[in-house]
């Protein structure tokens, strides 16, 4: 079996890209990257955490929508390579800007204390969209069988939870950039 116009034409059509589409793919990738970054800043790091099958479906849908918007029609391997390269370059540029300005807080999210001394911090949980189910899952994953065994739980900038066991000495410098640490960990707040 051979394609109607031959293998060469078929491969060029399937794998290649017309020159006029290259800037469109690049611009689309930049827009999708910036919108995604804005939405993560708006909704917080919790949106990056996969805690259920529904979350997996949401991420798959987001990926499909973003991919279609960036690749255009028809999607080709060349368009995919151009889009991936554009996204990696954007990631490198924004990483360099953060390092140059020495202010991760300008572009990146800060870690947030969402649980301290056996209790959720309601305001922080609302702000980060952290549910009691999320906290319980983080504790179980850390091998904690009772909330009193957790000194604190921190929602990290990329959506994961860090759990510190009760009784562990805390170095204030390690928690200096964690939102809420001074108010809840280094005072006698109960």
Residue pairs with C-beta under 8 A, 6 or more apart in sequence:
3 9
3 10
13 74
13 76
14 76
14 77
15 76
15 77
15 78
16 76
16 77
16 78
17 25
17 76
17 78
17 79
17 82
21 72
21 79
22 82
24 72
25 70
25 71
25 72
25 79
25 82
25 83
25 86
26 82
26 83
26 86
28 69
28 70
28 71
28 72
28 83
29 70
29 82
29 83
29 86
29 87
29 90
30 86
30 90
32 66
32 69
32 70
33 86
33 87
33 90
36 62
36 66
37 94
37 107
39 47
40 47
40 48
40 109
41 109
43 129
44 109
44 112
44 127
44 128
44 129
44 155
45 109
45 112
45 128
45 155
45 156
45 157
45 158
45 159
46 128
46 129
46 130
46 134
46 155
46 159
47 129
47 159
48 158
48 159
49 55
49 134
49 159
49 160
49 161
50 56
50 59
51 133
51 134
51 137
67 75
67 83
68 75
70 79
70 83
71 79
71 80
71 83
72 79
94 107
97 107
98 104
98 106
98 107
98 108
104 110
104 157
104 177
105 177
108 157
109 157
109 158
110 157
110 177
110 178
110 179
111 154
111 155
111 156
111 157
111 162
111 177
111 178
111 179
112 124
112 127
112 128
112 154
112 155
112 178
112 179
112 180
113 121
113 124
113 152
113 153
113 154
113 175
113 178
113 179
113 180
113 181
113 184
113 185
114 120
114 121
114 124
114 125
114 128
114 130
114 135
114 153
114 154
114 155
114 161
114 180
115 121
115 135
115 147
115 150
115 152
115 153
116 151
116 152
116 153
116 180
116 184
116 185
116 189
117 151
117 152
117 166
117 184
117 189
117 190
118 147
118 148
118 150
118 166
119 147
120 130
120 132
120 135
121 180
121 184
124 130
124 155
124 179
124 180
125 131
125 135
128 155
130 155
134 161
135 153
135 161
138 153
138 161
138 163
139 147
139 149
139 150
139 153
139 163
141 161
141 163
142 150
142 163
142 165
144 150
144 163
144 165
148 166
149 165
149 166
150 163
150 164
150 165
150 166
151 164
151 165
151 166
151 167
151 168
151 170
151 185
152 163
152 164
152 181
152 184
152 185
153 161
153 162
153 163
153 164
154 161
154 162
154 164
154 178
155 161
156 162
164 170
170 185
170 186
172 181
172 186
175 181
175 185
175 186
183 189
